[in-house]
Amino acid sequence: MNHEVCVTGLGVMAPHGGEPDALFQALQDGQSAIRPIFPDLPKPAAAATVAFDETRWFTKLQLAGVDRVSQLAVAAADLALQDAGFDRADADPERIGVYAGCGMGGAAALEAAYRGGMRVPPLTIPAFMPNAPAAHVAMRNGVQGPVLTYSVACASSSVAIAEAAKAIQRGEVDLAIAGGSEALIVPGVVLAWQAMQTLATFQPGEAAGAVRPFAADRNGFALGEGAAFVVLESAERARRRGARSYATLAGWGLSSDATHLTKPDAPGQARALRAALRQAGLQPRDVGYCNAHGTATRIGDVVERNALAEVWGDDLEHLRVSSTKALHGHMLGAAGAVEAVITVLALHRRQLPPNAHCSAIDPACSLNLVKPGETAAPELQAAISNSFAFGGTNSVLLFRRA
């Protein structure tokens, strides 16, 4: 059994809002959601945060012991299921699965516990455990099939979507709720990332443009928070119930660098890219767009460019590339899912989000970057989304136009 995997629902809770089309349009318009945060920190910091009204999804009683990371996940998954036209009465709960990525768990719960002196809230453990978001999504929707969490740093939710697609393809579940969430904009976490010297620095008033993927003057990323989920099901099931299909998830590739915990490796990334192409039965020239991992770090952007060059070869100039982290920040465990939604919409709308804030490209990052105002892609048939994580795990999702 080898089912074609369709994307029939999209749900986001992102710095640009809770509507996938609004998120995509904001990216098209080059709107940055990155703003200064925590003015009391020793060094200036910026992040992209979500304007989230938890009372839309939870009563005050239900919120006890539910960290923001789980709140965002429940909201995004609920929106994805609504978008897919999900009817619980028409689905066997034992044949539904939740596949969620989360890199750091309930950061707010941990921060409160550490800063609360000797008084630690009694529900701190269930609030911060990384599998809490998946569990809350499952409980909210009565899911009795596999409920799994993947904690693979920046690749977490991309891996979760790939694993969900495998389950659909093999007929293990009929419907998969797949994606991820992250909510780590708390002082302790920001300080830790600043200590790694990976966050972008900026002058007063310039936070919005601080993240410049592939630019000659790039100097790091800004953190983001949010959640995104997709609904996956077989093409046969989608047709049977008259569901809209945004795209098919035709291939995915997973690999490990096995070289260094934090320094990326082009051959390792290339293995994941080749695996996704191989599974989809496509050649590099068949893929017209890449939503790059593109963290705007000095090393990472060059390594990703070299991996694409290794696989695409002479066809690299025909691959249009952009990193949307310049506008929505780096959401770590949620990044792969948010960027997968963006990639699916690029295919569905045949428009590409531009690579923002790059006035002069680094010669070592020579790519066909999507320029503002040049986003039309009328012939686009296939696109990839890259997620390359600390720990050396590489995940590539390849989507084809429905």
VOGU-3710 file (C-alpha; in Angstrom, 3 decimals, decimal comma):
1> mnhevcvtgl> 0,000/0,000/0,000  1,475/3,326/-1,087  -1,009/6,195/-0,865  -0,496/9,637/-2,363  -0,382/12,142/0,502  -2,487/15,301/0,207  -2,455/18,491/2,260  -6,116/19,320/2,878  -5,939/21,743/5,805  -3,678/24,593/6,944
11> gvmaphggep> -3,622/26,282/10,340  -1,237/28,872/11,768  -0,843/30,971/14,869  2,055/33,154/13,814  3,550/36,610/14,416  1,647/37,824/11,345  -1,665/36,472/12,610  -3,848/33,392/12,601  -4,806/33,231/8,922  -2,507/31,427/6,447
21> dalfqalqdg> -3,436/33,746/3,584  -2,829/36,834/5,724  0,551/35,447/6,768  1,477/34,793/3,150  0,371/38,242/2,014  2,345/39,909/4,799  5,446/38,076/3,587  4,696/39,110/0,003  4,521/42,703/1,199  7,798/42,423/3,114
31> qsairpifpd> 6,206/43,137/6,491  8,558/42,294/9,350  7,082/41,090/12,652  10,416/41,378/14,471  10,356/43,929/17,307  12,539/44,850/20,309  11,828/42,839/23,472  12,888/42,853/27,134  14,494/46,303/27,398  15,950/45,365/30,797
41> lpkpaaaatv> 18,335/42,770/29,334  22,043/43,747/29,267  22,112/43,631/25,450  19,342/44,676/23,038  17,166/41,793/21,865  14,439/41,412/19,256  11,909/38,706/18,452  8,696/38,024/16,566  5,830/37,341/18,959  2,205/36,311/18,491
51> afdetrwftk> -0,746/38,508/19,476  -2,701/35,601/20,932  -6,005/35,630/22,783  -6,010/32,363/24,702  -9,584/32,936/25,916  -10,786/32,156/22,400  -9,578/28,587/22,896  -9,541/27,977/26,669  -11,594/28,784/29,729  -9,754/30,116/32,768
61> lqlagvdrvs> -10,123/26,711/34,427  -8,724/24,885/31,384  -5,637/27,113/31,315  -4,273/25,704/34,586  -1,009/23,937/33,756  -1,232/24,678/30,017  1,866/26,515/28,799  1,729/29,005/25,942  3,444/26,466/23,667  0,455/24,118/24,055
71> qlavaaadla> -2,078/26,929/23,745  -0,630/27,952/20,379  -0,567/24,333/19,217  -4,220/23,744/20,079  -5,254/26,906/18,237  -3,255/26,160/15,077  -4,371/22,516/14,955  -7,995/23,537/15,465  -7,756/26,029/12,599  -6,160/23,395/10,333
81> lqdagfdrad> -8,954/20,918/11,052  -11,602/23,572/10,393  -9,874/24,442/7,114  -9,892/20,767/6,114  -13,616/20,442/6,820  -12,948/17,853/9,510  -16,053/16,157/10,905  -15,347/14,013/13,937  -18,436/11,921/13,184  -16,928/10,785/9,867
91> adperigvya> -13,557/9,687/11,288  -12,503/6,709/13,372  -10,608/8,237/16,322  -8,279/5,228/16,374  -7,312/6,007/12,766  -6,289/9,628/13,445  -2,766/10,569/14,519  -1,072/13,655/15,930  2,547/14,214/14,900  3,991/17,301/16,566
101> gcgmggaaal> 7,384/18,944/16,699  8,585/20,949/19,690  12,170/21,902/20,366  12,166/23,261/23,915  8,765/22,601/25,504  7,119/24,974/27,945  9,725/27,700/28,319  7,378/30,020/30,201  6,611/27,326/32,779  10,306/26,672/33,350
111> eaayrggmrv> 11,085/30,390/33,580  8,358/30,850/36,182  9,655/27,897/38,182  13,250/29,146/38,189  12,333/32,710/39,024  9,686/31,894/41,616  12,086/31,286/44,466  10,975/28,356/46,587  7,413/28,438/45,273  7,118/26,234/42,183
121> ppltipafmp> 3,638/25,833/40,634  2,436/22,228/41,094  1,657/21,763/37,389  5,098/22,874/36,178  6,116/19,399/34,960  3,053/18,717/32,747  3,221/22,306/31,517  6,823/22,211/30,279  7,147/18,628/29,005  7,825/18,740/25,237
131> napaahvamr> 5,011/16,310/24,408  2,372/18,482/26,097  1,378/20,294/22,870  0,684/17,012/21,055  -1,217/15,671/24,048  -3,414/18,751/24,282  -4,175/18,628/20,541  -5,129/14,967/20,909  -7,346/15,544/23,927  -9,063/18,498/22,287
141> ngvqgpvlty> -9,962/16,396/19,234  -10,491/12,942/20,736  -7,538/11,437/18,865  -6,973/7,811/19,905  -4,356/6,805/17,337  -0,614/7,543/17,546  0,215/10,812/19,332  3,921/11,445/18,855  6,365/14,256/19,548  9,604/14,910/17,688
151> svacasssva> 12,183/17,085/19,436  14,888/17,666/16,845  15,752/21,333/17,377  15,057/23,436/14,261  13,913/20,391/12,249  11,334/19,189/14,785  8,102/20,008/12,986  9,469/19,252/9,527  10,405/15,786/10,779  6,942/15,467/12,354
161> iaeaakaiqr> 5,276/16,220/9,012  7,512/13,703/7,239  6,702/11,009/9,795  2,997/11,775/9,494  3,233/11,465/5,714  4,836/8,031/6,098  1,925/6,918/8,249  -0,604/8,136/5,664  1,363/6,615/2,790  1,486/3,214/4,477
171> gevdlaiagg> -2,161/3,276/5,493  -1,372/3,295/9,218  -3,726/6,238/9,824  -6,483/7,818/7,746  -5,849/11,381/8,845  -2,820/13,067/10,388  -2,652/16,355/12,258  0,990/17,283/11,744  3,070/20,313/12,620  4,637/21,933/15,633
181> sealivpgvv> 4,786/24,777/18,098  7,331/26,813/20,024  6,974/29,587/22,599  10,338/30,472/24,083  10,378/34,257/24,187  11,324/34,513/27,856  14,385/36,319/29,272  16,318/33,187/30,252  16,080/31,616/26,808  16,952/34,859/25,034
191> lawqamqtla> 20,021/35,281/27,242  21,115/31,729/26,399  20,861/32,379/22,662  22,706/35,660/23,037  25,482/33,790/24,810  25,858/31,596/21,706  26,343/34,751/19,622  23,865/33,571/17,002  21,262/36,338/17,382  21,301/39,362/15,104
201> tfqpgeaaga> 22,554/42,634/16,534  20,946/45,916/15,527  20,932/49,630/16,153  18,011/51,410/17,867  15,016/51,594/15,531  16,410/48,941/13,178  15,141/45,704/14,744  12,603/45,024/11,973  15,366/44,682/9,381  17,946/42,983/11,577
211> vrpfaadrng> 17,693/39,545/9,939  19,237/39,482/6,464  19,515/35,953/5,026  22,254/35,470/2,415  23,217/39,167/2,601  26,836/40,254/2,746  26,149/42,122/6,005  24,095/39,403/7,769  24,931/38,693/11,407  22,381/36,232/12,773
221> falgegaafv> 18,709/35,528/13,351  15,922/36,697/15,633  13,816/34,283/17,627  10,150/33,832/16,824  7,244/32,016/18,402  4,180/30,381/16,933  2,562/27,187/15,759  1,459/25,645/12,493  -0,284/22,408/11,604  -1,339/20,748/8,383
231> vlesaerarr> -3,942/18,062/7,854  -2,672/15,162/5,773  -4,768/12,413/4,254  -4,633/10,093/1,277  -5,679/11,387/-2,119  -8,376/8,705/-2,238  -9,903/9,808/1,053  -9,711/13,476/0,095  -11,505/12,807/-3,205  -14,103/10,631/-1,516
241> rgarsyatla> -15,146/13,393/0,861  -14,792/16,174/-1,698  -11,967/17,908/0,159  -9,789/20,629/-1,332  -6,162/19,619/-1,789  -3,641/22,434/-1,509  -0,735/20,268/-2,636  0,659/16,766/-2,444  3,568/15,931/-0,157  5,452/13,952/-2,756
251> gwglssdath> 8,812/13,433/-1,077  10,786/13,919/2,073  14,400/13,404/2,980  16,011/12,908/6,373  19,728/12,699/7,038  22,322/13,260/9,728  25,546/15,189/9,334  27,207/13,097/12,047  30,025/15,647/12,153  29,343/18,437/14,672
261> ltkpdapgqa> 26,613/19,398/17,119  26,154/22,983/15,918  28,188/23,443/12,717  26,189/22,420/9,612  27,598/20,165/6,901  26,844/20,585/3,181  27,206/16,867/2,243  24,768/15,945/5,016  22,218/18,483/3,792  22,725/17,319/0,218
271> ralraalrqa> 21,843/13,754/1,254  18,468/14,933/2,553  17,839/16,964/-0,599  18,625/13,980/-2,834  16,439/11,681/-0,759  13,432/13,984/-1,122  13,939/14,247/-4,889  14,411/10,497/-5,218  11,225/9,683/-3,341  9,233/12,178/-5,400
281> glqprdvgyc> 10,699/10,824/-8,624  11,867/14,278/-9,656  15,044/15,816/-11,000  16,458/19,035/-9,503  15,360/21,025/-12,544  11,727/20,026/-11,819  11,723/22,009/-8,557  11,174/25,724/-9,011  11,308/27,100/-5,466  13,181/26,497/-2,222
291> nahgtatrig> 12,039/27,936/1,090  15,510/27,907/2,578  16,457/27,246/6,176  18,344/30,534/5,767  19,102/31,580/9,336  21,280/34,548/8,294  24,276/33,181/10,205  27,709/33,634/8,667  28,378/29,904/8,315  24,899/28,430/7,932
301> dvvernalae> 23,833/30,335/4,835  27,016/29,435/2,947  26,708/25,752/3,844  23,092/25,628/2,674  23,988/27,333/-0,577  26,776/24,810/-1,142  24,417/21,900/-0,463  21,936/23,230/-3,025  24,758/23,764/-5,521  26,005/20,211/-4,976
311> vwgddlehlr> 22,595/18,747/-5,818  21,291/21,227/-8,423  24,564/21,682/-10,278  24,060/23,574/-13,543  20,337/23,911/-12,780  20,922/26,004/-9,644  20,239/29,274/-11,471  16,703/28,030/-12,237  15,899/27,390/-8,560  14,377/30,455/-6,926
321> vsstkalhgh> 15,220/30,752/-3,234  14,099/32,779/-0,235  14,252/32,584/3,532  11,149/33,921/5,247  12,864/33,965/8,661  13,841/37,536/7,824  10,211/38,499/8,523  8,763/35,994/10,997  11,882/35,077/12,932  13,289/31,651/13,684
331> mlgaagavea> 10,630/29,606/15,447  12,922/26,641/16,128  10,587/23,682/16,758  7,740/25,358/14,845  9,903/26,671/11,985  9,565/23,643/9,728  5,775/23,605/9,983  5,309/27,347/9,475  7,641/27,288/6,496  5,913/24,186/5,090
341> vitvlalhrr> 2,610/26,079/5,153  4,287/28,997/3,367  5,750/26,637/0,750  2,383/24,958/0,162  0,750/28,363/-0,331  3,517/29,396/-2,735  2,615/26,388/-4,878  -1,117/26,861/-4,469  -0,987/30,572/-5,378  2,004/30,353/-7,720
351> qlppnahcsa> 3,602/33,256/-5,925  6,882/33,278/-4,039  7,707/35,118/-0,816  10,662/37,450/-1,374  14,020/37,195/0,345  13,823/40,356/2,434  16,533/42,761/3,595  19,219/41,584/1,188  20,503/44,682/-0,573  23,820/43,027/-1,468
361> idpacslnlv> 24,169/39,252/-1,626  27,239/37,582/-0,178  29,255/36,243/-3,173  29,648/32,989/-1,214  25,841/32,676/-1,187  25,268/33,081/-4,919  21,664/31,979/-5,432  18,689/33,085/-7,521  17,048/34,895/-4,627  13,425/35,973/-4,956
371> kpgetaapel> 13,470/39,769/-5,147  10,660/41,979/-3,867  8,291/42,723/-6,729  9,436/39,662/-8,700  7,354/37,041/-6,925  5,171/35,642/-9,709  5,799/31,981/-10,521  3,160/31,000/-13,125  4,886/27,741/-14,069  5,660/26,517/-10,552
381> qaaisnsfaf> 4,986/22,786/-10,169  7,138/21,683/-7,234  8,822/23,301/-4,235  10,924/22,285/-1,247  11,197/23,458/2,346  14,544/22,983/4,118  15,023/22,540/7,876  18,564/21,938/9,111  18,960/21,511/12,862  21,473/21,692/15,656
391> ggtnsvllfr> 22,472/18,105/16,296  23,030/17,603/12,575  19,552/16,402/11,554  18,452/17,582/8,130  14,854/17,449/6,916  13,551/18,370/3,468  9,878/18,361/2,455  9,018/18,323/-1,255  5,562/19,425/-2,324  3,945/19,167/-5,748
401> ra> 1,103/21,277/-7,029  -2,259/19,534/-6,589
//
